Amino acid sequence: MIQQRDAVAETGARARTRKAILDAAVSVLSKDSTASLGEIAAEAGVGRTTMHRYFPERSDLLTAIGAEALGKVAVATERAKVDEGTAAEALERLALELFDLGDLLMLAFNDPGLTNSPDWETETEADQATARLLDRIRVEGGDPELDADWLVQVLWSVLYAAWTHTRENGVPRQQALRLCLRTLRNATGLGGA
């Protein structure tokens, strides 16, 4: 029984350390993509040896961050319940959920090393749910000329613009989010009130 508890505690501690390193990496790399593994280790509160035990190479860390991004997008899409309510309501919920992933997703968009894994080439359930939602927009009164593929690009572009507006122009998050949602409503033809 004691051995089993120790194994569980080690697993819990390992998971917390790994999460601390990943969180620190996102925080540091989203501000400076050239930051060293040593800087990330310092931000995570771990030694360089510990850092290298979890992520021997920078590419290993980037792959893990990329996987983390895909996982968090999946969770955000699920939480948004994109198949429920009107398309306009679902789009707003999805944008709200994805907006909170700003640093992580900006890092993924800006660093090709994060999106080089085959996982990024495969359409995910979150991708499919988002495409279904954006396709519903035309059915529910949106601009019929805009197909789901185009609207996916618009969604990510507007989110990226909102994150950038906050980071580079010092605009409060709530204001950037409000502008993001208004722009999405206008861009989809669902109205901009």
Disulfide bonds with the S-S distance in Angstrom:
none
